[in-house]
Amino acid sequence: MNRRHLLARLWWYLRELAGETGYDHYLAHHHKHRTAQAPLTRREFERLKNRTTVRCC
């Protein structure tokens, strides 16, 4: 394994751990299932992912 390949695998692993590939996985799933709706933009996806629900009870 050369250095470039090793660094690429390390970078992929760190992105997976940090959750940075969520949008990429979403797009792959959306493309695989060919839904009629247009996919969310990255901004919309991040907004939905980070949305918290505040409830009193």
Secondary structure by P-SEA (a helix, b strand, c coil): ccaaaaaaaaaaaaaaaaccaaaaaaaaaaaaaccccccccaaaaaaaaabbbbbcc
